[in-house]
Amino acid sequence: MPADASFDRAASFAVTGRFVDAFEAGRIARAAADAAEIRVLADAAAAVAHRPGASAEQLRRNELSRRALVADLATSTRTSELTVTRLMTEAVDLCARFRPVVDALERGEFSRQHVSLIHDAADRITDDQARAAFVQIAIDRAGNMTPGRLKPVLGSIAEKFIEQPLDARHEDARACRGVTTIDLPDGMAALTVTDEATLIHGIHDRLTAAAHSVIAVRPTPSDSDQPTDEPRDERTMDQLRADIATDLLLTAGPHDCVAGTGLASIRATVQVTVPVLTMTGAGDEPCLLAGYGPIDPDTARALAAGAPGWVRVMTSPVTGSVLAVDRYRPGASLDRFLAARDERCRFPGCRRPVWRCDIDHTRPAGQGGRTCHDNLAHLCRRHHVLKTIDAWTVEQTSPGVLVWTSPSGRKHTDRPEPVVRFTADPGLLARRRIMREPWLATLEPPGTPHAPPF
């Protein structure tokens, strides 16, 4: 913000508000237009669909009519026929099995990208009633989340409604792992590795840690004044990740790969939630990789076996929100609690993981803010600065629930993701009561005297 005393903050924010209003109105109009397009394509497909009991000649004519229509739609919109065919097929399914989602899109509750995420997540739910229940939950979540945050949440919720166990689906999907190359302009190419989510996230975080170590040893500005023949390293984080990955792949041979599946060699920071019954093999609840979604229990157990220590996260059996955190080794219990609760930066839409964030006092300590769980939250450096300069304000209305107010006066509520991931499972709750699990007891807030585990 300018330091000039003549700067009119209210007038500046009023101008900002007009921009936000116009942008928001445009997005709502686009969502309504996308919904109308879905319905038009579904009607077009129905007009040239095969009729039950049609003769061979009628089927042939219908197919010719369908091809002619697809070609007409493609040429009139300068779109490929393959794309038009895909959009028509998707539109038919959306209007047949996901009509409430299309209705919500028409009302401007979310975007076309949200619709695709809901459609993809529910596609594996074969039971009509289960799918309808999932769709209602998904619509509610989509109205308050960006697509990036929504995807792992929908994946976790969908596991409750899919009949085939995750470990069986994982084995089928794992057979499709591989490496592909894509040629790009200007002498460039892309290498894509498809493998288990835990391995890919671990690889990315390990490359990030290595890149940070390169940045840490760069000469300081005072050092750069000294004469040297070495060129200054000004590579970005993405460039460093790419260079380190290239060096590792081109300088290591198969004889250097001693970790087998790769799980045993992961030393990167990843957060995996493993239900205690799944850990012992007595249950099959899905395990969760923070920022991605459900992973198979065998992979989670293998990662847990190689971990130097375990953090036990006690959650509400009704909402799934974090109640308390403890560990079998001494440590900063409050930091662990906040990391388990937040998982990522708590600014709406941001997905930067907690280990790349600062722990921020919602109400500044200099203004009497306490250092406790209901006045602390993780913020990445970008959004920490945004809050500090007073462009945005934030209030923690209840423990872990942050309400942000934008310069234009709009309010955005950000809740910890575990609160919205889980739904109550009566069978699971019954097993927990039988086993007398400790998190069924009422727990005091972290930091309260005599409150376990602090």
HELIX and SHEET records of a PDB file:
HELIX    1   1 ARG A    9  ALA A   47  1                                  39    
HELIX    2   2 ALA A   56  THR A   77  1                                  22    
HELIX    3   3 GLU A   81  ARG A   97  1                                  17    
HELIX    4   4 ARG A   99  GLU A  106  1                                   8    
HELIX    5   5 ARG A  112  ALA A  122  1                                  11    
HELIX    6   6 ASP A  128  ALA A  142  1                                  15    
HELIX    7   7 PRO A  147  ALA A  158  1                                  12    
HELIX    8   8 LEU A  166  ARG A  174  1                                   9    
HELIX    9   9 ALA A  197  ALA A  216  1                                  20    
HELIX   10  10 ASP A  223  ASP A  225  5                                   3    
HELIX   11  11 MET A  237  THR A  251  1                                  15    
HELIX   12  12 PRO A  254  ASP A  256  5                                   3    
HELIX   13  13 LEU A  263  SER A  265  5                                   3    
HELIX   14  14 VAL A  276  THR A  280  1                                   5    
HELIX   15  15 PRO A  297  ALA A  305  1                                   9    
HELIX   16  16 SER A  333  ASP A  342  1                                  10    
HELIX   17  17 VAL A  354  ARG A  356  5                                   3    
HELIX   18  18 ALA A  365  GLN A  367  5                                   3    
HELIX   19  19 HIS A  373  ASN A  375  5                                   3    
HELIX   20  20 ARG A  381  THR A  388  1                                   8    
HELIX   21  21 GLU A  417  ARG A  421  1                                   5    
HELIX   22  22 PRO A  426  MET A  435  1                                  10    
HELIX   23  23 PRO A  438  LEU A  440  5                                   3    
SHEET    1   A 2 GLY A 178  LEU A 184  0                                        
SHEET    2   A 2 MET A 188  THR A 194 -1                                        
SHEET    1   B 3 VAL A 272  THR A 273  0                                        
SHEET    2   B 3 CYS A 287  LEU A 289 -1                                        
SHEET    3   B 3 GLY A 293  ILE A 295 -1                                        
SHEET    1   C 2 VAL A 311  THR A 315  0                                        
SHEET    2   C 2 VAL A 322  ARG A 327 -1                                        
SHEET    1   D 2 ASP A 358  HIS A 361  0                                        
SHEET    2   D 2 LEU A 376  LEU A 379 -1                                        
SHEET    1   E 3 THR A 393  SER A 398  0                                        
SHEET    2   E 3 VAL A 401  THR A 405 -1                                        
SHEET    3   E 3 LYS A 411  ASP A 414 -1                                        
END                                                                             
